[in-house]
Amino acid sequence: MRGPRAAAIQVSPAQQDVLQRIQRQQTADQRLVRRASIILALAANPCVEAVARQLRLTRPTVRGWRDRWRDATEVLRRAEQEQTPPQLRRLVELILDDAPRPGKPATFSPEQIVLIVAVACEPPEESGRPISHWTSRELADEVQKRGIVTKISPRSVGRFLKRGRPAAAPQPLLAQCRP
């Protein structure tokens, strides 16, 4: 007894050319190469299970990329008629790229974090602070005063500073131990 017929995807010759170029490119992101391979394999054989076995991937992975390509078919068809080949390639790469992740966006930009660390590297006396070393609270107050951030907790400042520090070995290394 046979199951339902696999949903075929449509890949035009221009799209196939773009996918093959991504697949062959030496410096291409391997995620894109794998996804281009999935689409090309599905164009040749719409059976998700066979393609998953051939590429050593899971069926949900192959099915997900098949569905994503099918959802973008109309956009790709229009783009193929209206855009240049480099623009079509960018669109294909965008379709094969990761979807935005859920969750709250970062509160502080990388630039802000770098500036916070830069302030921490300055002597506190230069900022008019009567202390010899920065504390997280003093540093949080200073970066707010300078307008680097509108609001930040001392705990967040401490996390930023701790993150950049190399982890020290908890015990002396064996080569340095003396009996």
N, C-alpha and C positions, 0 to 999 in steps of 0.2 A: 504494500500500500504506500503510495507516494504522498508526500506532504505538499504544502502550498508551493507554488512556483516562486523562486527567488526574485526579488525586485531588482531589475537591471538598472544600471546607471548609464548616463549618456556622457561620453567623452568625445568631443569633436577632435579633428586632426590637429588644430591649433593648440587645444588644451593638452592633448596627448604629447605634443612637442614640448610644451612648457614642463609638463610632469617628467618627461624623460630627461630634459636638461637639468632639472632639480636633482633627479636620481643620479646623474652622471657627474655632477659638479663636485670637485674635490673638496671645496671649502664649505659646502652646504651643511646646514644644521642637520644633524642626524635624525632629529624628530621629523623634520620636513621630508627627508629622504624616505623614511619608513612610511610616512603617510602618503607620499606620492606613489610608493610601491603598492600600497593597499589599493589606491584608486585605479592604478594601471592593471593590477591583477583582477580587480572586480570588473573592469571593463572587458577583460578577456573571458572571465568566468564569473557569473553573478552568484555562484554558490558561496555563501559566507563561510561555511564550515571548511570547504576545500581551500579557500584563500587563507583562512586562519591556520590551517595545517601546513600549507605551503610556506607561509611566512613566519611560522612558529609564534603566532600571536593568539590571543583569546578571541572567541567569537564575539563577545560584547565590544571589544576594541574595533574589530573589523566592521561590525554592524553600525557602531557609532559613527565611524568615518564615512561609511556608505550613506547613512542618513544625512550627515552634514553636507556631503557633496550633492546629494539629491536636492536638498533644501536650497542650495546655491546655484542650481542648474540654470534657472531663469536669469539670474544676475550675471552669470558667466556668459550666457548666450548674448545678452545685450552688450556686455563689455567687449565681447569679441567683435561685434559689429561697429562699435563706436570708439574703441580705444586702440592705442598702438600696442605692439607686442610687449614692450617693457611694462606698460601699464597692466596688461593682462597677466603678466608674470607676477607683478606685485599683488594683484587681486587673488590669484591662485595661492600665493604664499600667505596672504591674509586669511584665506579660508582654511588653509592647512595649519595655521598657527594656533596656539593655545587660546581657549576662550578665557575671558576675564574671570578671575577667581572671585568667589563670594567673600564677603567679610568687609569689615570697616577699613577704609583707606588709612594709610599711615598718618599719624598726627604731625610728625616732624619730617621735613624734607632732608635728604642727605646733606644738602648745603647747610642747613641749620645745625645739624649734628656736627659737621666739620667745624663750623664757627664756634660752637660750644666747647669742643675739644681745644680749639685754638685759644680761647679765653682761658681755659684751664692751664694752658702752657705758659701763660703770662704770669709774672709775679703779681700778687694781689696789691702790693704797694702802688703799682702803676695805675690801678683803678681807684686809688684813694681808700683802700680798705686797710684798717689797722690790724692785719693778721699776717702771719708768716706763711701759711699754707691755706689753699682753698678747701673749704668744706663744701659738701653738696648743697647745703642751704645757701651759703654765701654765693656760690657759683650760679645757682638758680636765680637769686636776686639780681646778680650782675647782668646775666644775659637778658633778663626781662627789662632791666633798666636801659640797656643798650638797644633794645628793640629787636633783638635777634628772634625772639619768640614773644608771643603775648602772654602766655602762661605756661609754666612748667613746674613740676614737682621736684623736690630734692632727690626723690627716689629715681625719677627718670634720668636726671643728670648723672647720678651715681651709676646707673646701668650703662649709659653711653660711655662713661670713662672706664668702667670695668671691662666692657666688650673689647676695647682696643688693646688691652694689656695681654701680653703673652702669658700663657699658663706656666707656672713654675712647677717643677717636679716636686712632689710631696716628700720624697726621700732622696738622699744623695744618690747619684748615679753609681752603678757598680764599679765602673772604671775608676771612680774617684774615692771609693771606700778603701780604708786601710784596715787590715786585720788587727 
